[in-house]
């Protein structure tokens, strides 16, 4: 009985992988232009729709990071573009190897909540706007939709995540919840490219909830 159940689970997993592989082979490739607001940083995203999705993230960390970067550049008047009406940030998640920076690599700066914890988050040092979030040991990057052209609308979604952390309820623009199983599958698919992309993990960081002077 146990052996039969194991075989059934394995068969189910293999079938799901086969279906996903076929869908991916037929998935269109979407190309978006990326640019920071001042235009000093420019690049492109070239990703299969099946490997990517749009998500409205309501988590406090995304919101506090975006707020810190905008305030550092005295950009508080434009917060509503990068931090939307219920406190959410609009992101497109793609594989790291789907992103190419064509201009302004030296102007991309690193921000972190604290040393050695949390995501590596990058912003435009030229005009102080959020750009993207990554996890060093995983293969995806979350790009701020605000810096992408209208082709981003062709990606799957948007979905919503961490709505319990929204700044108000009910939500102004509710979406379907992000499904856990496809999300996990994508993380597994992305893993071979965890070291890809234009990300300098050793760049001196701007910390927004940590003051290194107080640790000396």
C-alpha positions as CSV (number, residue, x, y, z in Angstrom):
1,X,0.0,0.0,0.0
2,X,2.8,2.4,1.0
3,X,4.7,1.5,-2.2
4,X,1.6,2.2,-4.3
5,X,1.1,5.6,-2.7
6,X,4.8,6.5,-3.2
7,X,4.6,5.5,-6.9
8,X,1.4,7.5,-7.3
9,X,3.1,10.6,-5.8
10,X,6.1,10.2,-8.0
11,X,3.9,9.7,-11.1
12,X,1.9,12.8,-10.2
13,X,5.1,14.9,-9.8
14,X,6.5,13.7,-13.1
15,X,3.2,14.4,-14.8
16,X,3.2,18.0,-13.4
17,X,6.8,18.5,-14.5
18,X,5.9,17.2,-18.0
19,X,2.9,19.5,-18.3
20,X,4.9,22.5,-17.0
21,X,7.7,21.7,-19.5
22,X,5.3,21.6,-22.4
23,X,3.6,24.9,-21.3
24,X,7.0,26.6,-20.9
25,X,8.1,25.5,-24.4
26,X,5.1,27.2,-25.9
27,X,5.2,30.3,-23.7
28,X,5.9,33.6,-25.4
29,X,9.0,35.6,-24.6
30,X,8.2,39.1,-23.2
31,X,10.7,41.9,-23.6
32,X,10.5,45.1,-21.5
33,X,12.6,48.1,-21.4
34,X,13.9,49.2,-17.9
35,X,14.9,52.7,-17.0
36,X,15.3,54.7,-13.8
37,X,13.3,58.0,-13.7
38,X,16.3,60.1,-14.7
39,X,17.4,57.7,-17.5
40,X,20.9,57.2,-16.2
41,X,20.3,53.5,-15.7
42,X,18.8,51.6,-18.6
43,X,18.4,47.9,-19.4
44,X,16.0,45.3,-20.6
45,X,14.1,42.2,-19.3
46,X,13.7,39.3,-21.7
47,X,11.7,36.5,-20.0
48,X,9.3,33.7,-20.8
49,X,5.8,34.5,-19.5
50,X,5.5,31.0,-18.0
51,X,8.6,31.7,-15.8
52,X,7.5,35.1,-14.6
53,X,4.6,36.9,-12.8
54,X,3.5,40.3,-11.5
55,X,2.8,40.6,-7.8
56,X,1.5,43.4,-5.5
57,X,3.5,43.0,-2.3
58,X,2.1,44.6,0.8
59,X,4.9,43.5,3.2
60,X,6.4,46.0,5.6
61,X,10.0,45.4,4.5
62,X,9.3,46.3,0.8
63,X,7.4,49.4,2.0
64,X,10.0,50.5,4.5
65,X,12.9,50.0,2.0
66,X,11.1,52.0,-0.7
67,X,10.3,54.7,1.8
68,X,14.0,54.9,3.0
69,X,15.3,55.2,-0.5
70,X,12.8,57.8,-1.6
71,X,13.4,59.9,1.6
72,X,17.1,59.7,1.2
73,X,16.7,61.3,-2.2
74,X,14.1,63.7,-0.9
75,X,11.6,62.1,-3.1
76,X,8.7,61.9,-0.7
77,X,6.3,63.7,-3.0
78,X,6.6,60.8,-5.5
79,X,6.1,58.0,-2.9
80,X,2.7,57.1,-4.3
81,X,4.2,55.9,-7.5
82,X,6.5,53.3,-5.9
83,X,4.4,52.8,-2.8
84,X,0.8,52.5,-3.9
85,X,-2.5,53.4,-2.3
86,X,-2.7,50.6,0.3
87,X,1.1,50.5,0.9
88,X,1.9,47.9,-1.7
89,X,4.8,47.7,-4.1
90,X,4.2,46.5,-7.6
91,X,6.8,44.0,-8.7
92,X,7.6,41.7,-11.7
93,X,9.4,38.5,-10.7
94,X,11.7,37.0,-13.3
95,X,14.7,34.8,-13.4
96,X,18.0,36.6,-12.7
97,X,19.4,35.8,-16.1
98,X,16.4,37.6,-17.8
99,X,17.8,41.0,-16.7
100,X,20.4,42.9,-18.6
101,X,21.7,46.4,-17.6
102,X,22.9,48.2,-20.7
103,X,23.8,51.6,-19.2
104,X,24.6,52.9,-15.7
105,X,25.7,49.8,-13.9
106,X,28.0,51.9,-11.7
107,X,25.0,53.9,-10.5
108,X,23.2,50.9,-9.0
109,X,23.5,51.0,-5.2
110,X,22.8,48.4,-2.6
111,X,20.4,48.8,0.4
112,X,19.8,46.3,3.2
113,X,17.7,46.3,6.3
114,X,20.6,44.9,8.4
115,X,23.9,43.3,7.7
116,X,23.7,39.6,6.7
117,X,19.9,39.5,7.0
118,X,17.1,39.9,4.5
119,X,17.1,40.6,0.8
120,X,19.7,42.5,-1.2
121,X,17.8,45.5,-2.5
122,X,19.1,47.8,-5.2
123,X,18.2,51.4,-6.0
124,X,19.3,54.1,-8.4
125,X,22.1,56.2,-6.8
126,X,21.6,58.8,-9.4
127,X,18.0,59.7,-8.7
128,X,17.1,57.6,-5.6
129,X,14.4,55.3,-6.6
130,X,13.9,51.6,-5.9
131,X,14.9,49.2,-8.7
132,X,14.9,45.6,-7.6
133,X,15.1,43.0,-4.8
134,X,17.0,39.7,-4.8
135,X,17.9,36.8,-2.5
136,X,21.5,36.1,-3.0
137,X,21.2,32.3,-2.9
138,X,18.1,32.1,-5.1
139,X,17.6,32.6,-8.8
140,X,14.9,35.3,-9.0
141,X,14.8,39.1,-9.1
142,X,11.8,41.3,-8.2
143,X,11.7,44.4,-10.4
144,X,9.7,47.5,-9.6
145,X,7.0,47.8,-12.3
146,X,7.3,51.6,-12.0
147,X,10.6,51.4,-14.0
148,X,9.3,49.1,-16.8
149,X,7.5,50.0,-20.0
150,X,4.0,48.9,-20.8
151,X,5.1,45.5,-22.0
152,X,5.1,44.4,-18.4
153,X,1.3,44.1,-18.6
154,X,1.8,40.9,-20.7
155,X,3.3,39.0,-17.8
156,X,1.0,36.7,-15.7
157,X,-0.9,38.3,-12.9
158,X,-0.9,40.5,-11.0
159,X,-1.3,38.5,-7.8
160,X,-1.3,39.8,-4.2
161,X,1.0,38.9,-1.3
162,X,1.1,39.7,2.4
163,X,-2.2,41.6,2.4
164,X,-2.4,41.4,6.2
165,X,0.3,44.1,6.2
166,X,-1.6,46.5,4.0
167,X,-1.9,50.1,5.3
168,X,-5.6,50.1,4.9
169,X,-8.6,47.8,4.3
170,X,-10.4,46.9,2.2
171,X,-7.9,46.9,-0.6
172,X,-8.4,49.5,-3.3
173,X,-7.4,47.0,-6.0
174,X,-7.7,43.4,-4.8
175,X,-6.1,40.6,-6.9
176,X,-6.0,36.8,-6.5
177,X,-3.6,35.6,-3.8
178,X,-0.2,34.3,-4.9
179,X,-0.5,30.5,-5.1
180,X,2.2,28.8,-3.1
181,X,2.8,25.7,-5.3
182,X,3.6,27.6,-8.6
183,X,5.7,30.0,-6.6
184,X,7.8,27.2,-5.1
185,X,8.1,25.5,-8.5
186,X,9.5,28.8,-10.0
187,X,12.0,29.1,-7.2
188,X,13.3,25.6,-8.0
189,X,13.4,26.4,-11.7
190,X,15.4,29.6,-11.0
191,X,18.1,27.9,-8.9
192,X,20.6,27.1,-11.6
193,X,20.8,30.9,-12.3
194,X,21.3,32.0,-8.7
195,X,24.7,33.5,-9.6
196,X,23.4,35.2,-12.8
197,X,22.6,38.9,-13.2
198,X,24.2,42.3,-12.6
199,X,24.2,42.1,-8.8
200,X,27.1,43.2,-6.7
201,X,26.5,41.6,-3.3
202,X,29.6,43.2,-1.8
203,X,28.8,46.8,-2.7
204,X,28.8,49.1,0.4
205,X,25.2,49.1,1.6
206,X,22.8,51.8,2.8
207,X,21.1,50.4,5.9
208,X,17.7,51.7,6.8
209,X,17.1,49.9,10.2
210,X,20.7,49.6,11.3
211,X,23.4,52.2,12.3
212,X,26.9,50.7,12.1
213,X,28.2,53.6,14.2
214,X,26.3,52.3,17.2
215,X,28.0,48.9,17.1
216,X,31.5,50.3,17.5
